[in-house]
Amino acid sequence: MKTLIFVGSPRKTGDTRALLQRVTAQLEGETVLVDAYRDDIHPCIDCRRCREIKGCVFHDDMQQVYDLLPECDNVLIAAPLYFSELPGQLLNVFSRLQCQYSARRFRGEKQEIKPKRGGIILVGGGNGGPENALHTCRDIFRYYMNVKGCFPPVMSLNTDHVPACEDEAALAQCDELAQFLNDTNR
Ligand SMILES: Cc1cc2nc3c(=O)[nH]c(=O)nc-3n(C[C@H](O)[C@H](O)[C@H](O)COP(=O)(O)O)c2cc1C
């Protein structure tokens, strides 16, 4: 079993990572982490070359996502809310999935992407709701990753007062999310 994880927090020991760690500690199989703030992933510049050629003009750490996405079993997005959205750096990473869209729309390529289970972890200080970020995650799951079953989002939305590592409800949801992702019968 393979799980591809997109992390959108710059903080190495922050709230996102506290919940993510709780999940990954229980995950079976292989996990691959895409760190939006540390990996070398250039944002899409809409050069439109992918309308004509396969792949992307940028050759960077995004390659592992292109390689793993068709075959992995699970995808997980874990991020803090920034202005009620996913952090820009993570959106930059997702912008590079545009070449998949181009392959379908402009080059008529049929893509074989294994159906996946999905998970979402969002944290927030408490000022600005998660709806926009959830909508973005679900769009990305649906249109770019072929996620067929998504676990209810795990959220800790009051981290200004209660750090995620002390949010018992969110931690319990992390345990359930790990079980869901491990369930190969889904
Ligand atoms: C630029 C910026 C924008 C933020 N916007 C929001 C927001 O809209 N809603 C919210 O609840 N928290 C917001 N926060 C607070 C973070 O989401 C919160 O502190 C979170 O727990 C940080 O997670 P991390 O430790 O994993 O990075 C923002 C923080 C920053 C730095």
The ligand as an ORCA input file, in Angstrom:
! r2SCAN-3c Opt
* xyz 0 1
  C      -0.571     33.893      6.867
  C      -1.479     33.182      7.832
  C      -2.844     33.158      7.606
  C      -3.699     32.472      8.479
  N      -5.040     32.431      8.208
  C      -5.864     31.726      9.042
  C      -7.256     31.588      8.752
  O      -7.774     32.076      7.767
  N      -8.021     30.886      9.617
  C      -7.512     30.318     10.761
  O      -8.266     29.686     11.507
  N      -6.188     30.413     11.047
  C      -5.347     31.088     10.215
  N      -4.003     31.160     10.481
  C      -3.467     30.445     11.665
  C      -2.899     29.070     11.358
  O      -3.754     28.341     10.503
  C      -2.695     28.302     12.665
  O      -1.798     28.980     13.506
  C      -2.250     26.889     12.461
  O      -2.449     26.151     13.653
  C      -0.788     26.785     12.056
  O      -0.536     25.437     11.724
  P       0.966     24.840     11.624
  O       1.547     24.938     13.004
  O       0.801     23.447     11.182
  O       1.676     25.648     10.596
  C      -3.148     31.830      9.625
  C      -1.758     31.875      9.855
  C      -0.925     32.526      8.975
  C       0.574     32.536      9.231
*
